[in-house]
Amino acid sequence: MALLELDHDIDIHPIDMVETLAADYDWDFDRLGDDQIAMAVEGQWRTYSLTLAWSAYDETLRLVCTFELDPPEEKRAELYELVNDINDRSWVGAFSYWPAQGLMVYRYGLVLSGGQMAGPDQIDTMIHAAVAGAERYYPALQLLIWGDKTPAQALQVAIAEAYGRA
């Protein structure tokens, strides 16, 4: 049964929906427990690691999308400035840098209080928005770290929309 054919009147655990979605897209995934799943999603620039976890306590489906980024120490202040500028332009979710792990992180929490249910389309959009955001800003991060661009110059790459085909 395709994910989009699920009966919305049935109470389905959000992580079960994520697992079905991952299988439908043929993504590598590992069900870490009843309330957590990890998967790898191939993008244009790299493979992103995504973890989705359900918290019944606060009725939130949390998504964490990570990719490796290990800037030289002297670039960290500019990296934080760029991340702040990126977050100012993001309507959902937020980026941060975890220096101890050498990871760039995108986080988003979908609050489903009062017994609300996430639909398959909503979860699909949530995952694709995370990957799209990482893909959009990855070149800017690389230009800042390795291309000797300022945060403002690097961000111009992400702001410019590509039109047409090459």
C-alpha positions as a printed Julia matrix, in Angstrom:
166×3 Matrix{Float64}:
  0.0    0.0     0.0
  1.41   3.38   -0.98
  1.87   5.87    1.82
 -0.51   8.38    0.31
 -3.28   5.76    0.22
 -3.37   5.36    4.0
 -6.75   5.88    5.66
 -6.44   9.08    7.69
 -9.08   7.9    10.18
 -6.71   5.22   11.48
 -4.43   6.28   14.33
 -0.96   5.64   12.85
  2.22   6.33   14.77
  4.2    9.13   13.06
  7.41   7.07   12.99
  5.51   4.25   11.23
  4.56   6.8     8.56
  8.19   7.92    8.26
  9.31   4.31    7.89
  6.77   3.7     5.12
  7.87   6.91    3.4
 11.56   5.91    3.63
 10.76   2.51    2.13
  8.71   4.1    -0.68
 11.63   6.39   -1.59
 14.11   3.51   -1.18
 16.14   5.46    1.38
 18.47   3.57    3.7
 16.93   3.65    7.15
 17.22   2.09   10.57
 14.35   1.97   13.03
 16.17   2.81   16.27
 13.14   2.17   18.46
  9.39   2.58   18.55
  9.75   6.37   18.61
 12.84   7.0    16.48
 14.14   6.37   12.97
 17.37   7.35   11.21
 17.84   7.5     7.47
 20.18   8.66    4.74
 18.82  10.88    1.96
 20.9   11.53   -1.13
 21.02  15.15   -2.24
 22.76  16.91   -5.1
 25.69  18.02   -2.93
 25.93  15.13   -0.46
 24.08  12.49    1.53
 22.21  13.89    4.51
 21.6   12.02    7.76
 18.07  12.49    9.07
 16.68  11.4    12.39
 13.03  11.73   13.28
 11.83  11.11   16.81
  8.39  11.19   18.37
  8.01  12.58   21.89
  4.69  11.6    23.41
  5.48  13.8    26.42
  5.24  17.06   24.46
  3.49  15.59   21.39
  6.22  16.71   19.0
  7.73  15.04   15.96
 11.34  16.2    15.89
 13.49  16.16   12.78
 17.27  16.58   12.79
 19.13  16.72    9.48
 22.93  16.72    9.65
 25.94  16.81    7.38
 29.65  17.01    8.08
 31.28  20.4     8.11
 34.69  20.97    9.63
 35.76  24.58    9.12
 39.12  25.84   10.3
 38.96  27.51   13.7
 39.64  30.95   12.18
 36.44  30.66   10.07
 34.09  29.8    12.94
 33.05  33.38   13.8
 32.12  34.02   10.15
 30.34  30.65   10.03
 28.17  31.62   12.99
 27.41  34.95   11.31
 26.36  33.14    8.12
 24.22  30.64   10.07
 22.48  33.57   11.77
 21.81  35.19    8.38
 20.49  31.87    7.02
 18.13  31.5     9.99
 16.83  35.03    9.42
 15.69  33.85    5.98
 14.22  30.52    7.09
 10.51  30.35    7.8
 10.57  26.89    9.36
 13.35  25.08   11.14
 16.74  26.44   12.08
 20.38  25.68   11.39
 23.14  25.42   13.94
 26.7   24.19   14.0
 27.86  21.52   16.46
 31.65  22.01   16.62
 32.37  19.0    18.87
 30.83  16.68   16.27
 31.85  18.71   13.2
 28.23  18.78   12.02
 25.95  21.33   10.46
 22.45  20.69   11.79
 18.96  21.6    10.63
 16.26  21.09   13.26
 12.51  21.28   13.09
  9.76  20.27   15.5
  6.2   19.58   14.41
  3.93  20.1    17.41
  0.88  17.81   17.32
 -0.74  18.71   20.64
 -4.21  17.66   21.61
 -4.02  14.32   19.82
 -3.5   15.77   16.35
 -2.12  13.45   13.71
  0.57  14.19   11.17
 -0.45  13.18    7.69
  1.84  11.43    5.22
  1.98  14.51    2.98
  2.91  16.66    5.96
  5.77  14.35    6.97
  6.94  14.09    3.35
  6.99  17.89    3.09
  8.84  18.17    6.41
 11.62  15.82    5.25
 11.93  17.34    1.79
 12.01  20.87    3.22
 14.92  19.88    5.48
 16.91  18.42    2.59
 16.01  21.34    0.31
 17.2   23.82    2.94
 20.47  21.96    3.43
 20.95  21.78   -0.34
 20.18  25.46   -0.77
 22.7   26.67    1.81
 25.45  24.06    1.39
 27.21  26.0    -1.44
 27.15  29.19    0.64
 28.77  27.39    3.57
 31.46  25.97    1.29
 32.15  29.38   -0.29
 32.54  30.94    3.14
 34.84  28.25    4.51
 36.95  27.35    1.49
 36.3   30.14   -1.04
 37.34  33.09    1.09
 33.99  34.82    0.66
 32.38  36.97    3.32
 29.1   35.76    4.86
 27.18  38.3     2.75
 28.94  37.24   -0.46
 28.44  33.55    0.27
 24.77  34.03    1.06
 24.19  35.6    -2.38
 24.64  32.14   -3.91
 21.76  30.77   -1.84
 19.5   33.78   -2.41
 19.88  33.72   -6.2
 17.15  31.56   -7.74
 18.11  29.54  -10.79
 15.69  29.74  -13.7
 15.59  27.68  -16.86
 17.88  24.83  -17.85
 21.5   24.54  -18.8
